Amino acid sequence: EHVLWYFPFIVLCTLLGIGLLALCIVVEPQGPVSAVGLSSAVVVLLCCLGFCGSNFQIFGARFNSGLLKWLAFHAGSAFFILAVLGAAAAIARYVFAGYWWTGLIAGLPCCCTSCLMGLYFSRTSLEENIKREEDDDMQSVAERTIVFHGSILEGKGPCVSSWPGKYESAWDALVTGSRKGNVSAAVVFLPEGSEHFGCHDPIPEEENLEGSCWCVPLYGEQKPWGCRWWTQWIKNIEEAVRQGAELEVYFFAGMTGKGKIENFSMAGKEHLRREAIQAQKKQFLKSSEFQSIDCGIERLWKEPRSDGSSQYSREVHRLFLASLSEEDRKLLQA
């Protein structure tokens, strides 16, 4: 929406700048003072028009129409080239009028500005501008909607310290309640596209854990989504403990007390093992064993319920568990 009002403002400023630069070309200095003033105005106008030209390209990439994006991108470069030519014409006029030193006062700054802005325009492409704006929009939307850093309320009331994210509707209610100040929650969610997604934080030396970041003890190896969420979560938990809050942990339905590991140092190894077993599911779905019964379960209901699973996906998971060894099956069910 801000493009609708900001872009016309940039167009107006650009046209005004071009008009003033044209005025500087037409007006002949009447003395040294006016020559200094006109030279300074040329430098300032060239800088402003360079800024306007870059904004043409940046904000023009937000238009829905491909034609408007193309026009805005090339108009930005064209206006700046026009400004450089106008500045050169104005300086030449002042020099020929007998004020040769204006070539130093205005010429050097204009040359520097032209080189810097020329480098900027030459290294910027329409595709890069569009992609950058799309990435910024995705991040902005993510930050305003589903990103959640946790919110610890003062007092000794309950604090949600762990939550199974697959219960989407309940999660939305939790986040909404926390943002309104009604629920104390230490949980953190940094989805793809958000500012801290993919960020990795080093492990403090006093923890005596191996790894370049928290991903290693958590997952067994560095992961693309990063471990910044863990750092924030630990910070929230420590704050809740300082407040004397009662920490609440929520499990999947019927899984209370399950999913625990012997100690934190085993988390990474167990995660890698679970991933390896889950990777076998792709092979299972392609196996003749599953293909022979797939037609029979294809009629099962596929609409997901509150936990994200459907009648069909639960039956597929049951068949997959049955295909595993007893040891691997117990690990996934633990």
QUILINNOR-V202653 format. One record per helix or strand of 2 or more residues. SS is the DSSP state (alpha for helix, beta for strand). FROM is the first residue (numbers start at 1). LEN is the number of residues. If there is no record, write none. Layout:
BEGIN
<<SS/FROM/LEN> <SS/FROM/LEN>>
END
This chain:
BEGIN
<<alpha/2/25> <alpha/32/29> <alpha/66/31> <alpha/102/4> <alpha/107/16> <alpha/126/19> <beta/158/5> <alpha/168/12> <alpha/205/3> <alpha/214/6> <alpha/228/16> <beta/246/4> <alpha/264/23> <alpha/288/10> <alpha/311/13> <alpha/326/8>>
END
